Amino acid sequence: MKIRVNVVISGRVQGVFFRANTKQKAEQLGLTGWVRNRYDGKVEALFEGEEKVVQEMINWCHKGSPSARVDNVEVRKQNIISYEFKDFSIRY
């Protein structure tokens, strides 16, 4: 079953290649969606894919890139209205 989740990661997650590493991991897992820096210093991502694979990505977010320090990961499940993403991208 495919699911969609919105994830907000806080800690030292900007300036440590968190977005690039998130994109690489998401593509490796075959997920679609996006990742972006927020103005409040957090990183936000949207992941779509099979539930088991999305959970694996969420677990990865708790550690993140090698230089990151993750303090908190908020996960909100969303309804998939349509499969609007064909790949995974970094948003600016």
Biopython code that builds the backbone (N, CA, C, O; Angstrom):
import numpy as np
from Bio.PDB.StructureBuilder import StructureBuilder

atoms = [
    (1, "MET", "N", (0.839, -1.179, 0.000)),
    (1, "MET", "CA", (0.000, 0.000, 0.000)),
    (1, "MET", "C", (0.887, 1.247, 0.000)),
    (1, "MET", "O", (1.817, 1.353, 0.799)),
    (2, "LYS", "N", (0.596, 2.180, -0.893)),
    (2, "LYS", "CA", (1.355, 3.426, -0.965)),
    (2, "LYS", "C", (0.817, 4.419, 0.051)),
    (2, "LYS", "O", (-0.387, 4.522, 0.286)),
    (3, "ILE", "N", (1.761, 5.149, 0.648)),
    (3, "ILE", "CA", (1.392, 6.193, 1.599)),
    (3, "ILE", "C", (2.175, 7.460, 1.284)),
    (3, "ILE", "O", (3.131, 7.448, 0.509)),
    (4, "ARG", "N", (1.741, 8.556, 1.909)),
    (4, "ARG", "CA", (2.427, 9.848, 1.801)),
    (4, "ARG", "C", (2.591, 10.383, 3.210)),
    (4, "ARG", "O", (1.643, 10.393, 3.995)),
    (5, "VAL", "N", (3.812, 10.835, 3.531)),
    (5, "VAL", "CA", (4.056, 11.462, 4.826)),
    (5, "VAL", "C", (4.810, 12.763, 4.647)),
    (5, "VAL", "O", (5.653, 12.904, 3.761)),
    (6, "ASN", "N", (4.483, 13.718, 5.519)),
    (6, "ASN", "CA", (5.212, 14.969, 5.621)),
    (6, "ASN", "C", (6.080, 14.852, 6.862)),
    (6, "ASN", "O", (5.586, 14.508, 7.936)),
    (7, "VAL", "N", (7.371, 15.135, 6.725)),
    (7, "VAL", "CA", (8.321, 14.969, 7.813)),
    (7, "VAL", "C", (9.049, 16.288, 8.036)),
    (7, "VAL", "O", (9.502, 16.924, 7.085)),
    (8, "VAL", "N", (9.161, 16.695, 9.300)),
    (8, "VAL", "CA", (9.911, 17.894, 9.665)),
    (8, "VAL", "C", (11.011, 17.462, 10.633)),
    (8, "VAL", "O", (10.740, 16.889, 11.688)),
    (9, "ILE", "N", (12.257, 17.748, 10.252)),
    (9, "ILE", "CA", (13.414, 17.321, 11.017)),
    (9, "ILE", "C", (14.072, 18.551, 11.625)),
    (9, "ILE", "O", (14.327, 19.532, 10.927)),
    (10, "SER", "N", (14.350, 18.500, 12.934)),
    (10, "SER", "CA", (15.007, 19.626, 13.591)),
    (10, "SER", "C", (16.309, 19.174, 14.234)),
    (10, "SER", "O", (16.516, 17.990, 14.499)),
    (11, "GLY", "N", (17.174, 20.140, 14.475)),
    (11, "GLY", "CA", (18.508, 19.896, 15.013)),
    (11, "GLY", "C", (19.511, 20.644, 14.158)),
    (11, "GLY", "O", (19.188, 21.686, 13.589)),
    (12, "ARG", "N", (20.727, 20.120, 14.063)),
    (12, "ARG", "CA", (21.705, 20.711, 13.141)),
    (12, "ARG", "C", (21.541, 19.984, 11.814)),
    (12, "ARG", "O", (22.231, 19.002, 11.541)),
    (13, "VAL", "N", (20.616, 20.480, 10.991)),
    (13, "VAL", "CA", (20.237, 19.790, 9.754)),
    (13, "VAL", "C", (20.396, 20.661, 8.507)),
    (13, "VAL", "O", (20.140, 20.205, 7.393)),
    (14, "GLN", "N", (20.812, 21.900, 8.691)),
    (14, "GLN", "CA", (21.095, 22.754, 7.545)),
    (14, "GLN", "C", (22.597, 23.012, 7.492)),
    (14, "GLN", "O", (23.249, 23.178, 8.523)),
    (15, "GLY", "N", (23.133, 23.043, 6.273)),
    (15, "GLY", "CA", (24.558, 23.267, 6.096)),
    (15, "GLY", "C", (25.399, 22.021, 6.320)),
    (15, "GLY", "O", (26.620, 22.111, 6.454)),
    (16, "VAL", "N", (24.753, 20.851, 6.362)),
    (16, "VAL", "CA", (25.465, 19.586, 6.604)),
    (16, "VAL", "C", (25.096, 18.537, 5.539)),
    (16, "VAL", "O", (25.197, 17.333, 5.773)),
    (17, "PHE", "N", (24.670, 19.024, 4.371)),
    (17, "PHE", "CA", (24.315, 18.156, 3.232)),
    (17, "PHE", "C", (23.125, 17.238, 3.531)),
    (17, "PHE", "O", (23.001, 16.162, 2.946)),
    (18, "PHE", "N", (22.256, 17.672, 4.442)),
    (18, "PHE", "CA", (21.095, 16.859, 4.800)),
    (18, "PHE", "C", (20.168, 16.659, 3.603)),
    (18, "PHE", "O", (19.706, 15.546, 3.351)),
    (19, "ARG", "N", (19.895, 17.737, 2.865)),
    (19, "ARG", "CA", (18.995, 17.621, 1.705)),
    (19, "ARG", "C", (19.579, 16.698, 0.643)),
    (19, "ARG", "O", (18.872, 15.836, 0.120)),
    (20, "ALA", "N", (20.838, 16.864, 0.323)),
    (20, "ALA", "CA", (21.470, 16.035, -0.715)),
    (20, "ALA", "C", (21.474, 14.565, -0.308)),
    (20, "ALA", "O", (21.203, 13.686, -1.126)),
    (21, "ASN", "N", (21.782, 14.304, 0.958)),
    (21, "ASN", "CA", (21.782, 12.924, 1.425)),
    (21, "ASN", "C", (20.378, 12.340, 1.490)),
    (21, "ASN", "O", (20.182, 11.153, 1.230)),
    (22, "THR", "N", (19.398, 13.177, 1.838)),
    (22, "THR", "CA", (18.005, 12.727, 1.845)),
    (22, "THR", "C", (17.570, 12.352, 0.434)),
    (22, "THR", "O", (16.940, 11.315, 0.227)),
    (23, "LYS", "N", (17.906, 13.196, -0.531)),
    (23, "LYS", "CA", (17.561, 12.911, -1.935)),
    (23, "LYS", "C", (18.205, 11.609, -2.386)),
    (23, "LYS", "O", (17.550, 10.776, -3.013)),
    (24, "GLN", "N", (19.467, 11.431, -2.075)),
    (24, "GLN", "CA", (20.175, 10.218, -2.475)),
    (24, "GLN", "C", (19.527, 8.975, -1.866)),
    (24, "GLN", "O", (19.339, 7.976, -2.561)),
    (25, "LYS", "N", (19.185, 9.023, -0.581)),
    (25, "LYS", "CA", (18.566, 7.870, 0.093)),
    (25, "LYS", "C", (17.170, 7.611, -0.464)),
    (25, "LYS", "O", (16.800, 6.461, -0.701)),
    (26, "ALA", "N", (16.393, 8.672, -0.674)),
    (26, "ALA", "CA", (15.033, 8.514, -1.206)),
    (26, "ALA", "C", (15.071, 7.887, -2.600)),
    (26, "ALA", "O", (14.270, 7.004, -2.908)),
    (27, "GLU", "N", (15.996, 8.341, -3.435)),
    (27, "GLU", "CA", (16.114, 7.766, -4.783)),
    (27, "GLU", "C", (16.550, 6.311, -4.714)),
    (27, "GLU", "O", (16.058, 5.470, -5.465)),
    (28, "GLN", "N", (17.471, 6.023, -3.814)),
    (28, "GLN", "CA", (17.929, 4.642, -3.628)),
    (28, "GLN", "C", (16.763, 3.729, -3.238)),
    (28, "GLN", "O", (16.713, 2.572, -3.654)),
    (29, "LEU", "N", (15.832, 4.248, -2.442)),
    (29, "LEU", "CA", (14.679, 3.469, -1.995)),
    (29, "LEU", "C", (13.517, 3.487, -2.987)),
    (29, "LEU", "O", (12.543, 2.755, -2.817)),
    (30, "GLY", "N", (13.620, 4.324, -4.025)),
    (30, "GLY", "CA", (12.557, 4.401, -5.020)),
    (30, "GLY", "C", (11.373, 5.253, -4.607)),
    (30, "GLY", "O", (10.264, 5.062, -5.105)),
    (31, "LEU", "N", (11.602, 6.202, -3.692)),
    (31, "LEU", "CA", (10.529, 7.075, -3.232)),
    (31, "LEU", "C", (10.402, 8.301, -4.127)),
    (31, "LEU", "O", (11.352, 8.681, -4.813)),
    (32, "THR", "N", (9.239, 8.906, -4.115)),
    (32, "THR", "CA", (9.017, 10.172, -4.799)),
    (32, "THR", "C", (8.685, 11.231, -3.757)),
    (32, "THR", "O", (8.331, 10.914, -2.621)),
    (33, "GLY", "N", (8.806, 12.514, -4.167)),
    (33, "GLY", "CA", (8.496, 13.617, -3.272)),
    (33, "GLY", "C", (9.540, 14.702, -3.357)),
    (33, "GLY", "O", (10.082, 14.967, -4.430)),
    (34, "TRP", "N", (9.830, 15.338, -2.222)),
    (34, "TRP", "CA", (10.763, 16.457, -2.201)),
    (34, "TRP", "C", (11.325, 16.677, -0.806)),
    (34, "TRP", "O", (10.815, 16.139, 0.177)),
    (35, "VAL", "N", (12.391, 17.482, -0.737)),
    (35, "VAL", "CA", (12.991, 17.909, 0.524)),
    (35, "VAL", "C", (13.390, 19.371, 0.371)),
    (35, "VAL", "O", (13.778, 19.800, -0.716)),
    (36, "ARG", "N", (13.296, 20.142, 1.463)),
    (36, "ARG", "CA", (13.662, 21.561, 1.404)),
    (36, "ARG", "C", (14.082, 22.059, 2.778)),
    (36, "ARG", "O", (13.684, 21.510, 3.805)),
    (37, "ASN", "N", (14.903, 23.121, 2.776)),
    (37, "ASN", "CA", (15.221, 23.838, 4.008)),
    (37, "ASN", "C", (14.062, 24.763, 4.337)),
    (37, "ASN", "O", (13.431, 25.329, 3.444)),
    (38, "ARG", "N", (13.790, 24.911, 5.623)),
    (38, "ARG", "CA", (12.783, 25.868, 6.068)),
    (38, "ARG", "C", (13.484, 27.076, 6.682)),
    (38, "ARG", "O", (14.642, 26.996, 7.090)),
    (39, "TYR", "N", (12.773, 28.182, 6.741)),
    (39, "TYR", "CA", (13.341, 29.415, 7.285)),
    (39, "TYR", "C", (13.604, 29.322, 8.786)),
    (39, "TYR", "O", (14.379, 30.113, 9.323)),
    (40, "ASP", "N", (12.974, 28.375, 9.467)),
    (40, "ASP", "CA", (13.167, 28.234, 10.908)),
    (40, "ASP", "C", (14.348, 27.326, 11.265)),
    (40, "ASP", "O", (14.536, 26.988, 12.433)),
    (41, "GLY", "N", (15.145, 26.928, 10.262)),
    (41, "GLY", "CA", (16.319, 26.105, 10.507)),
    (41, "GLY", "C", (16.064, 24.613, 10.431)),
    (41, "GLY", "O", (16.989, 23.815, 10.581)),
    (42, "LYS", "N", (14.826, 24.232, 10.201)),
    (42, "LYS", "CA", (14.474, 22.820, 10.085)),
    (42, "LYS", "C", (14.512, 22.389, 8.620)),
    (42, "LYS", "O", (14.594, 23.221, 7.717)),
    (43, "VAL", "N", (14.451, 21.094, 8.404)),
    (43, "VAL", "CA", (14.329, 20.534, 7.060)),
    (43, "VAL", "C", (12.980, 19.844, 6.986)),
    (43, "VAL", "O", (12.574, 19.151, 7.919)),
    (44, "GLU", "N", (12.286, 20.038, 5.872)),
    (44, "GLU", "CA", (10.977, 19.425, 5.654)),
    (44, "GLU", "C", (11.040, 18.547, 4.417)),
    (44, "GLU", "O", (11.694, 18.891, 3.432)),
    (45, "ALA", "N", (10.359, 17.416, 4.472)),
    (45, "ALA", "CA", (10.329, 16.510, 3.327)),
    (45, "ALA", "C", (8.948, 15.895, 3.180)),
    (45, "ALA", "O", (8.186, 15.791, 4.140)),
    (46, "LEU", "N", (8.650, 15.495, 1.963)),
    (46, "LEU", "CA", (7.425, 14.770, 1.661)),
    (46, "LEU", "C", (7.848, 13.492, 0.944)),
    (46, "LEU", "O", (8.514, 13.539, -0.089)),
    (47, "PHE", "N", (7.457, 12.364, 1.499)),
    (47, "PHE", "CA", (7.815, 11.070, 0.923)),
    (47, "PHE", "C", (6.566, 10.321, 0.496)),
    (47, "PHE", "O", (5.589, 10.259, 1.243)),
    (48, "GLU", "N", (6.592, 9.750, -0.708)),
    (48, "GLU", "CA", (5.525, 8.881, -1.201)),
    (48, "GLU", "C", (6.134, 7.555, -1.617)),
    (48, "GLU", "O", (7.174, 7.511, -2.274)),
    (49, "GLY", "N", (5.474, 6.482, -1.228)),
    (49, "GLY", "CA", (5.938, 5.166, -1.635)),
    (49, "GLY", "C", (5.271, 4.085, -0.808)),
    (49, "GLY", "O", (4.329, 4.340, -0.058)),
    (50, "GLU", "N", (5.781, 2.868, -0.964)),
    (50, "GLU", "CA", (5.248, 1.744, -0.200)),
    (50, "GLU", "C", (5.501, 1.998, 1.288)),
    (50, "GLU", "O", (6.550, 2.516, 1.673)),
    (51, "GLU", "N", (4.534, 1.629, 2.104)),
    (51, "GLU", "CA", (4.582, 1.935, 3.536)),
    (51, "GLU", "C", (5.882, 1.464, 4.200)),
    (51, "GLU", "O", (6.483, 2.209, 4.974)),
    (52, "LYS", "N", (6.309, 0.266, 3.914)),
    (52, "LYS", "CA", (7.526, -0.286, 4.525)),
    (52, "LYS", "C", (8.757, 0.537, 4.141)),
    (52, "LYS", "O", (9.639, 0.769, 4.968)),
    (53, "VAL", "N", (8.809, 0.974, 2.886)),
    (53, "VAL", "CA", (9.946, 1.744, 2.392)),
    (53, "VAL", "C", (9.925, 3.156, 2.975)),
    (53, "VAL", "O", (10.972, 3.695, 3.335)),
    (54, "VAL", "N", (8.741, 3.755, 3.069)),
    (54, "VAL", "CA", (8.615, 5.084, 3.675)),
    (54, "VAL", "C", (9.074, 5.019, 5.132)),
    (54, "VAL", "O", (9.755, 5.930, 5.605)),
    (55, "GLN", "N", (8.709, 3.960, 5.844)),
    (55, "GLN", "CA", (9.140, 3.811, 7.233)),
    (55, "GLN", "C", (10.660, 3.699, 7.329)),
    (55, "GLN", "O", (11.267, 4.231, 8.259)),
    (56, "GLU", "N", (11.271, 3.012, 6.374)),
    (56, "GLU", "CA", (12.731, 2.921, 6.337)),
    (56, "GLU", "C", (13.347, 4.313, 6.161)),
    (56, "GLU", "O", (14.369, 4.625, 6.774)),
    (57, "MET", "N", (12.730, 5.140, 5.332)),
    (57, "MET", "CA", (13.216, 6.501, 5.109)),
    (57, "MET", "C", (13.059, 7.334, 6.378)),
    (57, "MET", "O", (13.955, 8.101, 6.732)),
    (58, "ILE", "N", (11.944, 7.190, 7.052)),
    (58, "ILE", "CA", (11.716, 7.915, 8.313)),
    (58, "ILE", "C", (12.776, 7.511, 9.336)),
    (58, "ILE", "O", (13.322, 8.364, 10.036)),
    (59, "ASN", "N", (13.065, 6.226, 9.422)),
    (59, "ASN", "CA", (14.104, 5.754, 10.339)),
    (59, "ASN", "C", (15.445, 6.394, 9.997)),
    (59, "ASN", "O", (16.200, 6.772, 10.892)),
    (60, "TRP", "N", (15.745, 6.516, 8.697)),
    (60, "TRP", "CA", (16.992, 7.153, 8.262)),
    (60, "TRP", "C", (17.017, 8.617, 8.711)),
    (60, "TRP", "O", (18.065, 9.123, 9.114)),
    (61, "CYS", "N", (15.882, 9.291, 8.642)),
    (61, "CYS", "CA", (15.807, 10.713, 9.015)),
    (61, "CYS", "C", (16.181, 10.941, 10.479)),
    (61, "CYS", "O", (16.637, 12.028, 10.832)),
    (62, "HIS", "N", (15.998, 9.956, 11.318)),
    (62, "HIS", "CA", (16.362, 10.104, 12.726)),
    (62, "HIS", "C", (17.875, 10.210, 12.912)),
    (62, "HIS", "O", (18.339, 10.691, 13.946)),
    (63, "LYS", "N", (18.645, 9.764, 11.921)),
    (63, "LYS", "CA", (20.103, 9.881, 11.967)),
    (63, "LYS", "C", (20.580, 10.934, 10.978)),
    (63, "LYS", "O", (21.354, 11.820, 11.339)),
    (64, "GLY", "N", (20.122, 10.844, 9.733)),
    (64, "GLY", "CA", (20.443, 11.836, 8.717)),
    (64, "GLY", "C", (21.841, 11.715, 8.170)),
    (64, "GLY", "O", (22.470, 10.660, 8.251)),
    (65, "SER", "N", (22.324, 12.811, 7.609)),
    (65, "SER", "CA", (23.649, 12.838, 6.995)),
    (65, "SER", "C", (24.722, 12.705, 8.079)),
    (65, "SER", "O", (24.452, 12.962, 9.252)),
    (66, "PRO", "N", (25.934, 12.304, 7.694)),
    (66, "PRO", "CA", (26.998, 12.069, 8.685)),
    (66, "PRO", "C", (27.297, 13.255, 9.604)),
    (66, "PRO", "O", (27.625, 13.052, 10.773)),
    (67, "SER", "N", (27.192, 14.469, 9.110)),
    (67, "SER", "CA", (27.518, 15.652, 9.932)),
    (67, "SER", "C", (26.318, 16.219, 10.679)),
    (67, "SER", "O", (26.465, 17.168, 11.449)),
    (68, "ALA", "N", (25.152, 15.661, 10.468)),
    (68, "ALA", "CA", (23.930, 16.189, 11.087)),
    (68, "ALA", "C", (23.809, 15.749, 12.550)),
    (68, "ALA", "O", (24.394, 14.755, 12.980)),
    (69, "ARG", "N", (23.027, 16.529, 13.287)),
    (69, "ARG", "CA", (22.603, 16.135, 14.628)),
    (69, "ARG", "C", (21.087, 16.306, 14.652)),
    (69, "ARG", "O", (20.583, 17.429, 14.683)),
    (70, "VAL", "N", (20.380, 15.210, 14.637)),
    (70, "VAL", "CA", (18.919, 15.252, 14.605)),
    (70, "VAL", "C", (18.391, 15.242, 16.034)),
    (70, "VAL", "O", (18.694, 14.341, 16.817)),
    (71, "ASP", "N", (17.593, 16.263, 16.360)),
    (71, "ASP", "CA", (16.986, 16.355, 17.685)),
    (71, "ASP", "C", (15.563, 15.820, 17.698)),
    (71, "ASP", "O", (15.117, 15.244, 18.691)),
    (72, "ASN", "N", (14.849, 16.013, 16.586)),
    (72, "ASN", "CA", (13.444, 15.607, 16.561)),
    (72, "ASN", "C", (12.996, 15.367, 15.127)),
    (72, "ASN", "O", (13.445, 16.042, 14.200)),
    (73, "VAL", "N", (12.100, 14.391, 14.958)),
    (73, "VAL", "CA", (11.487, 14.104, 13.660)),
    (73, "VAL", "C", (9.979, 14.042, 13.869)),
    (73, "VAL", "O", (9.475, 13.169, 14.574)),
    (74, "GLU", "N", (9.269, 14.974, 13.251)),
    (74, "GLU", "CA", (7.800, 14.992, 13.304)),
    (74, "GLU", "C", (7.277, 14.367, 12.022)),
    (74, "GLU", "O", (7.712, 14.730, 10.929)),
    (75, "VAL", "N", (6.347, 13.432, 12.149)),
    (75, "VAL", "CA", (5.791, 12.742, 10.982)),
    (75, "VAL", "C", (4.283, 12.927, 10.968)),
    (75, "VAL", "O", (3.598, 12.663, 11.956)),
    (76, "ARG", "N", (3.780, 13.387, 9.827)),
    (76, "ARG", "CA", (2.329, 13.533, 9.646)),
    (76, "ARG", "C", (1.924, 12.768, 8.396)),
    (76, "ARG", "O", (2.404, 13.052, 7.298)),
    (77, "LYS", "N", (1.048, 11.809, 8.568)),
    (77, "LYS", "CA", (0.554, 11.037, 7.431)),
    (77, "LYS", "C", (-0.460, 11.891, 6.665)),
    (77, "LYS", "O", (-1.267, 12.597, 7.270)),
    (78, "GLN", "N", (-0.414, 11.823, 5.346)),
    (78, "GLN", "CA", (-1.333, 12.586, 4.496)),
    (78, "GLN", "C", (-2.038, 11.629, 3.542)),
    (78, "GLN", "O", (-1.561, 10.526, 3.273)),
    (79, "ASN", "N", (-3.166, 12.070, 3.045)),
    (79, "ASN", "CA", (-3.872, 11.298, 2.026)),
    (79, "ASN", "C", (-3.221, 11.535, 0.670)),
    (79, "ASN", "O", (-2.817, 12.650, 0.341)),
    (80, "ILE", "N", (-3.131, 10.469, -0.103)),
    (80, "ILE", "CA", (-2.649, 10.604, -1.470)),
    (80, "ILE", "C", (-3.857, 10.862, -2.354)),
    (80, "ILE", "O", (-4.716, 9.998, -2.530)),
    (81, "ILE", "N", (-3.907, 12.065, -2.905)),
    (81, "ILE", "CA", (-5.017, 12.417, -3.797)),
    (81, "ILE", "C", (-4.692, 11.948, -5.207)),
    (81, "ILE", "O", (-5.529, 11.353, -5.885)),
    (82, "SER", "N", (-3.500, 12.216, -5.625)),
    (82, "SER", "CA", (-3.027, 11.734, -6.915)),
    (82, "SER", "C", (-1.524, 11.569, -6.797)),
    (82, "SER", "O", (-0.887, 12.191, -5.947)),
    (83, "TYR", "N", (-0.979, 10.759, -7.625)),
    (83, "TYR", "CA", (0.466, 10.562, -7.600)),
    (83, "TYR", "C", (1.094, 11.666, -8.432)),
    (83, "TYR", "O", (1.374, 11.494, -9.618)),
    (84, "GLU", "N", (1.312, 12.818, -7.775)),
    (84, "GLU", "CA", (1.768, 14.000, -8.497)),
    (84, "GLU", "C", (3.271, 14.039, -8.726)),
    (84, "GLU", "O", (3.748, 14.849, -9.521)),
    (85, "PHE", "N", (4.021, 13.188, -8.053)),
    (85, "PHE", "CA", (5.478, 13.215, -8.177)),
    (85, "PHE", "C", (5.971, 12.030, -8.990)),
    (85, "PHE", "O", (5.533, 10.897, -8.790)),
    (86, "LYS", "N", (6.879, 12.302, -9.903)),
    (86, "LYS", "CA", (7.470, 11.249, -10.724)),
    (86, "LYS", "C", (8.872, 10.887, -10.231)),
    (86, "LYS", "O", (9.416, 9.841, -10.587)),
    (87, "ASP", "N", (9.454, 11.774, -9.400)),
    (87, "ASP", "CA", (10.797, 11.547, -8.889)),
    (87, "ASP", "C", (10.927, 12.218, -7.527)),
    (87, "ASP", "O", (9.933, 12.653, -6.945)),
    (88, "PHE", "N", (12.147, 12.299, -7.026)),
    (88, "PHE", "CA", (12.409, 12.976, -5.756)),
    (88, "PHE", "C", (13.308, 14.168, -6.039)),
    (88, "PHE", "O", (14.315, 14.037, -6.734)),
    (89, "SER", "N", (12.949, 15.329, -5.504)),
    (89, "SER", "CA", (13.706, 16.551, -5.818)),
    (89, "SER", "C", (14.027, 17.353, -4.577)),
    (89, "SER", "O", (13.424, 17.182, -3.517)),
    (90, "ILE", "N", (15.007, 18.243, -4.745)),
    (90, "ILE", "CA", (15.320, 19.226, -3.720)),
    (90, "ILE", "C", (14.618, 20.512, -4.117)),
    (90, "ILE", "O", (14.788, 21.000, -5.234)),
    (91, "ARG", "N", (13.838, 21.054, -3.212)),
    (91, "ARG", "CA", (13.144, 22.323, -3.474)),
    (91, "ARG", "C", (13.904, 23.455, -2.819)),
    (91, "ARG", "O", (14.496, 23.303, -1.750)),
    (92, "TYR", "N", (13.870, 24.600, -3.492)),
    (92, "TYR", "CA", (14.571, 25.783, -2.979)),
    (92, "TYR", "C", (13.605, 26.896, -2.710)),
    (92, "TYR", "O", (14.010, 27.974, -2.274)),
]
sb = StructureBuilder()
sb.init_structure("model")
sb.init_model(0)
sb.init_chain("A")
sb.init_seg("    ")
for serial, (resi, resn, name, xyz) in enumerate(atoms, 1):
    if name == "N":
        sb.init_residue(resn, " ", resi, " ")
    sb.init_atom(name, np.array(xyz, "f"), 0.0, 1.0, " ", f" {name:<3s}", serial, name[0])
structure = sb.get_structure()
